[in-house]
Amino acid sequence: MNTVTTASGRVRACCEFCGRMSRPVALASDGRLSLFDLPRGWSEAPFRPTFTHPDGSTGSLWQCPACVRRLERGEGLPSRADRAHSAATTGSEVHTGT
């Protein structure tokens, strides 16, 4: 899951590492979430809207400000999709903090 649509039709970005959600924002005129509409510090790994990731999600991946700072310090962060795949193969549970 890369984004979540609220009941009002606004969209929240979901951090690919920790699951943190951005504040809800309106979609751009092309129907996609724009990095420029997100709060300061969010980052995007751009993908075509039709690109399907191994976890089944589509489109761009998003990183929250806290995870961006950790990455900039050189810390390696496993994505939520990687942890879910690892848990599925080992039989353990994964908690994403959401």
Rosetta blueprint (number, residue, H / E / L):
1 M L
2 N L
3 T E
4 V E
5 T E
6 T L
7 A L
8 S L
9 G L
10 R L
11 V E
12 R E
13 A E
14 C E
15 C E
16 E L
17 F L
18 C L
19 G L
20 R L
21 M E
22 S L
23 R L
24 P L
25 V E
26 A L
27 L L
28 A L
29 S L
30 D L
31 G L
32 R L
33 L L
34 S L
35 L H
36 F H
37 D H
38 L L
39 P L
40 R L
41 G L
42 W L
43 S E
44 E E
45 A E
46 P L
47 F L
48 R L
49 P L
50 T L
51 F L
52 T E
53 H L
54 P L
55 D L
56 G L
57 S L
58 T E
59 G L
60 S L
61 L E
62 W E
63 Q E
64 C L
65 P H
66 A H
67 C H
68 V H
69 R H
70 R H
71 L H
72 E H
73 R L
74 G L
75 E L
76 G L
77 L L
78 P L
79 S L
80 R H
81 A H
82 D H
83 R H
84 A H
85 H H
86 S H
87 A H
88 A H
89 T H
90 T H
91 G L
92 S L
93 E L
94 V L
95 H L
96 T L
97 G L
98 T L
